[in-house]
């Protein structure tokens, strides 16, 4: 698995402009530009408290068929999640997109 560093700009408890409260930490990989022209977004699993930054491993890619970018999923070393667990964790946002999850080995 690839190691990545994430700047967390939406920690657990963050509420976006649509009223969605984030149950997991979410951020971006600084300097890595994604398909939308912004930095690569990352969902972070396996951390139960709000954080400002994260270093871990890339465990999955969420491919959005109806958007210009994919989302990444990261977790601490030693943590593993099934496709169903990842799907459940990111449902709060991904429910609005036609997406599929690619779990990385």
Residue frames as qw, qx, qy, qz and C-alpha x, y, z in Angstrom:
[[0.000, 0.887, 0.462, 0.000, 0.00, 0.00, 0.00],
 [0.375, 0.542, -0.019, 0.752, 1.13, 3.52, -0.75],
 [0.364, -0.509, -0.447, 0.640, 1.92, 5.84, 2.15],
 [0.126, 0.671, 0.309, 0.662, 0.32, 9.28, 2.00],
 [0.196, -0.257, -0.429, 0.844, 0.19, 12.48, 4.05],
 [0.054, -0.672, -0.623, -0.397, -3.15, 14.25, 4.32],
 [0.022, -0.076, 0.259, -0.963, -4.05, 17.79, 5.42],
 [0.075, -0.528, -0.843, 0.068, -7.43, 17.47, 7.16],
 [0.067, -0.131, -0.052, -0.988, -9.72, 20.38, 6.33],
 [0.663, -0.298, -0.212, -0.653, -12.97, 18.66, 7.34],
 [0.053, 0.225, -0.895, 0.382, -12.44, 16.87, 10.65],
 [0.256, -0.415, -0.873, 0.013, -15.03, 14.65, 12.32],
 [0.096, -0.659, -0.537, 0.518, -18.00, 16.88, 13.22],
 [0.051, -0.226, 0.292, 0.928, -17.44, 19.39, 10.38],
 [0.427, 0.614, 0.620, -0.238, -20.70, 20.58, 8.80],
 [0.314, 0.097, 0.494, 0.805, -20.74, 21.62, 5.14],
 [0.198, 0.091, -0.061, -0.974, -22.93, 24.25, 3.49],
 [0.548, -0.161, -0.606, -0.554, -25.67, 21.66, 2.83],
 [0.658, -0.480, 0.239, -0.528, -25.88, 20.66, 6.50],
 [0.927, 0.066, -0.366, 0.048, -24.04, 17.36, 6.12],
 [0.465, -0.763, 0.432, -0.124, -22.01, 16.51, 9.23],
 [0.582, 0.493, -0.647, 0.021, -18.82, 14.54, 8.58],
 [0.881, -0.436, 0.082, -0.163, -18.63, 11.34, 10.66],
 [0.876, -0.066, 0.116, 0.463, -15.04, 10.72, 9.50],
 [0.237, -0.704, 0.227, 0.630, -12.01, 12.92, 8.86],
 [0.664, 0.616, 0.359, 0.223, -11.60, 14.20, 5.29],
 [0.217, -0.795, 0.217, 0.523, -8.83, 16.16, 3.67],
 [0.690, 0.720, -0.073, -0.029, -6.44, 16.37, 0.75],
 [0.816, -0.128, 0.159, 0.541, -2.94, 15.49, -0.41],
 [0.034, -0.890, 0.076, 0.448, -1.09, 18.79, -0.65],
 [0.028, -0.623, 0.570, 0.535, 0.37, 19.45, -4.10],
 [0.232, 0.068, 0.925, 0.293, -1.28, 16.47, -5.84],
 [0.402, 0.252, -0.066, -0.878, -3.84, 17.82, -8.34],
 [0.452, 0.249, 0.850, -0.107, -6.92, 15.70, -9.09],
 [0.272, 0.397, 0.719, 0.501, -9.31, 15.71, -12.05],
 [0.033, -0.887, -0.461, -0.007, -11.24, 18.72, -10.76],
 [0.350, 0.705, -0.110, 0.606, -8.12, 20.93, -10.75],
 [0.466, -0.750, 0.262, -0.390, -7.99, 20.90, -6.93],
 [0.007, -0.482, 0.853, -0.199, -5.82, 18.83, -4.62],
 [0.526, -0.060, -0.826, -0.194, -6.63, 15.11, -4.29],
 [0.598, -0.444, 0.176, -0.643, -9.37, 14.46, -1.73],
 [0.411, 0.135, -0.883, 0.181, -9.03, 11.67, 0.85],
 [0.745, -0.514, -0.112, -0.410, -11.45, 10.03, 3.26],
 [0.157, 0.452, -0.786, 0.392, -9.66, 8.82, 6.42],
 [0.836, -0.336, -0.311, -0.303, -10.88, 5.68, 8.18],
 [0.812, -0.110, -0.458, 0.345, -9.67, 4.17, 11.45],
 [0.240, 0.114, -0.355, 0.896, -9.29, 7.43, 13.38],
 [0.240, -0.626, -0.742, 0.003, -12.08, 8.11, 15.89],
 [0.218, -0.760, -0.265, 0.551, -11.29, 11.73, 16.84],
 [0.394, 0.916, 0.063, 0.036, -10.99, 14.98, 14.86],
 [0.712, -0.290, 0.219, 0.601, -7.44, 15.52, 13.58],
 [0.158, 0.869, -0.114, -0.455, -5.57, 18.24, 11.65],
 [0.378, 0.612, -0.640, -0.269, -3.22, 15.99, 9.68],
 [0.922, -0.081, 0.334, -0.177, -2.75, 12.32, 8.95],
 [0.223, 0.559, -0.762, -0.240, -0.08, 9.93, 7.71],
 [0.749, -0.009, 0.609, -0.259, -1.16, 6.48, 6.67],
 [0.260, -0.108, 0.834, 0.474, -1.67, 4.22, 3.71],
 [0.514, 0.218, -0.282, -0.780, -3.89, 4.40, 0.67],
 [0.392, 0.001, 0.903, -0.178, -6.36, 1.49, 0.94],
 [0.418, 0.537, 0.730, 0.061, -8.97, 2.23, -1.74],
 [0.002, -0.107, 0.294, 0.950, -10.00, 4.47, -4.62],
 [0.383, 0.569, 0.630, -0.365, -13.60, 5.57, -5.12],
 [0.182, 0.064, 0.590, 0.784, -14.28, 5.97, -8.82],
 [0.326, 0.551, 0.412, -0.649, -17.08, 8.44, -9.52],
 [0.419, 0.330, 0.714, 0.453, -18.79, 7.81, -12.83],
 [0.095, 0.846, 0.452, 0.269, -20.71, 11.10, -12.69],
 [0.287, -0.929, 0.081, 0.219, -17.92, 13.42, -11.53],
 [0.546, 0.766, -0.310, 0.137, -14.52, 14.57, -12.81],
 [0.041, 0.624, -0.698, 0.347, -12.51, 13.20, -9.90],
 [0.761, -0.185, -0.620, 0.050, -11.92, 10.06, -7.89],
 [0.461, -0.759, 0.266, -0.375, -11.70, 10.06, -4.10],
 [0.494, 0.309, -0.768, 0.267, -9.05, 8.22, -2.14],
 [0.773, -0.576, -0.088, -0.251, -9.49, 6.30, 1.12],
 [0.366, 0.508, -0.648, 0.434, -6.68, 6.08, 3.66],
 [0.810, -0.543, -0.158, -0.151, -6.20, 4.29, 6.98],
 [0.324, -0.770, 0.545, -0.075, -3.49, 3.93, 9.62],
 [0.398, 0.389, -0.830, -0.034, -0.90, 1.20, 9.11],
 [0.006, 0.029, -0.944, 0.329, -2.24, -2.08, 10.43],
 [0.482, 0.348, 0.467, -0.655, -5.91, -1.17, 9.89],
 [0.001, 0.037, 0.813, 0.581, -7.89, -2.91, 7.19],
 [0.483, 0.322, 0.351, -0.734, -11.45, -2.41, 6.00],
 [0.447, 0.301, 0.814, 0.217, -13.71, -4.44, 3.76],
 [0.046, 0.268, 0.488, 0.829, -15.35, -2.93, 0.70],
 [0.344, -0.677, -0.609, -0.228, -18.66, -2.90, 2.63],
 [0.477, -0.622, -0.306, 0.540, -17.08, -1.12, 5.62],
 [0.263, -0.133, 0.223, 0.929, -15.61, 1.53, 3.30],
 [0.111, -0.448, -0.617, -0.637, -18.93, 1.91, 1.49],
 [0.414, -0.721, -0.552, 0.060, -20.77, 2.38, 4.80],
 [0.467, -0.494, -0.153, 0.717, -18.20, 4.91, 6.09],
 [0.150, -0.152, 0.298, 0.930, -18.34, 7.17, 3.00],
 [0.076, 0.556, 0.796, 0.228, -22.07, 6.80, 2.29],
 [0.092, -0.747, -0.372, 0.543, -22.80, 10.20, 3.89],
 [0.101, 0.648, -0.285, -0.698, -21.34, 11.86, 0.75],
 [0.052, -0.189, 0.849, 0.491, -21.06, 9.11, -1.85],
 [0.330, 0.470, 0.790, -0.213, -24.83, 8.50, -1.73],
 [0.314, 0.793, 0.115, -0.510, -25.13, 11.53, -4.03],
 [0.207, 0.639, -0.607, -0.425, -22.81, 10.06, -6.69],
 [0.969, 0.202, -0.055, -0.133, -22.68, 7.03, -8.96],
 [0.021, 0.752, -0.651, 0.103, -19.48, 5.53, -7.61],
 [0.964, -0.035, -0.263, 0.006, -17.65, 2.25, -7.19],
 [0.449, -0.785, 0.424, -0.042, -14.94, 1.27, -4.72],
 [0.794, 0.399, -0.430, 0.158, -11.65, -0.30, -5.74],
 [0.709, -0.671, 0.216, 0.023, -9.97, -1.84, -2.70],
 [0.422, 0.729, -0.532, 0.081, -6.18, -1.84, -3.13],
 [0.962, -0.232, -0.110, 0.097, -4.04, -4.81, -2.14]]
